[in-house]
């Protein structure tokens, strides 16, 4: 089959293959940068969730102490 291709067709085919390679390389670069950005946001989200869990646990403790003592606790400590 390759012997039936003219020089012009071979040059065009080579150019098209190089174009596809360059385009795919650019797309991979974009995806890598987006993935890095999402991983950074994921780390920030994990930190925020940890802080939220800590605050909820503190509230649970305050409510439990209030239930045991029968009087309100100092809520300014949050």
C-alpha positions as CSV (number, residue, x, y, z in Angstrom):
1,X,0.0,0.0,0.0
2,X,2.8,2.4,0.8
3,X,4.2,2.0,-2.7
4,X,1.0,3.5,-4.1
5,X,1.4,6.8,-2.2
6,X,2.9,9.8,-4.1
7,X,5.5,12.0,-2.5
8,X,2.9,14.7,-2.1
9,X,0.6,12.3,-0.2
10,X,3.4,11.2,2.0
11,X,4.4,14.8,2.9
12,X,0.7,15.6,3.7
13,X,0.4,12.5,5.8
14,X,3.6,13.3,7.7
15,X,2.4,16.9,8.3
16,X,-1.0,15.7,9.5
17,X,0.7,13.2,11.9
18,X,3.0,16.0,13.3
19,X,0.0,18.3,13.7
20,X,-2.0,15.7,15.6
21,X,1.1,15.0,17.8
22,X,1.5,18.7,18.6
23,X,-2.2,19.1,19.3
24,X,-2.3,16.1,21.7
25,X,0.8,17.3,23.5
26,X,-0.9,20.7,24.1
27,X,-4.1,19.1,25.3
28,X,-2.1,16.9,27.7
29,X,-0.3,20.0,29.1
30,X,-3.6,21.7,29.7
31,X,-5.0,18.6,31.4
32,X,-2.0,18.3,33.7
33,X,-2.3,22.0,34.7
34,X,-6.0,21.6,35.4
35,X,-5.3,18.4,37.5
36,X,-2.7,20.3,39.5
37,X,-5.2,23.1,40.2
38,X,-7.9,20.6,41.2
39,X,-5.5,18.8,43.5
40,X,-4.7,22.1,45.2
41,X,-8.4,22.8,45.7
42,X,-8.8,19.3,47.1
43,X,-6.2,20.0,49.8
44,X,-7.9,23.3,50.7
45,X,-11.2,21.5,50.9
46,X,-9.8,18.8,53.2
47,X,-8.4,21.5,55.5
48,X,-11.8,23.3,55.6
49,X,-13.6,20.0,56.4
50,X,-11.2,19.2,59.2
51,X,-11.8,22.6,60.7
52,X,-15.5,22.2,60.4
53,X,-15.4,18.8,62.1
54,X,-13.4,20.3,65.0
55,X,-16.0,23.1,65.4
56,X,-18.9,20.6,65.4
57,X,-17.1,18.4,67.9
58,X,-16.6,21.5,70.2
59,X,-20.3,22.3,69.9
60,X,-21.2,18.7,70.8
61,X,-19.0,18.9,73.9
62,X,-20.6,22.2,74.9
63,X,-24.1,20.8,74.5
64,X,-23.2,17.7,76.5
65,X,-21.7,19.8,79.3
66,X,-24.8,22.0,79.4
67,X,-27.0,18.9,79.6
68,X,-24.9,17.5,82.4
69,X,-24.6,20.7,84.4
70,X,-28.1,22.1,83.7
71,X,-26.7,25.6,83.2
72,X,-25.4,27.3,80.1
73,X,-21.6,27.3,79.4
74,X,-19.5,30.2,78.3
75,X,-20.1,30.3,74.5
76,X,-17.6,33.0,73.9
77,X,-14.8,30.4,73.8
78,X,-15.5,29.6,70.2
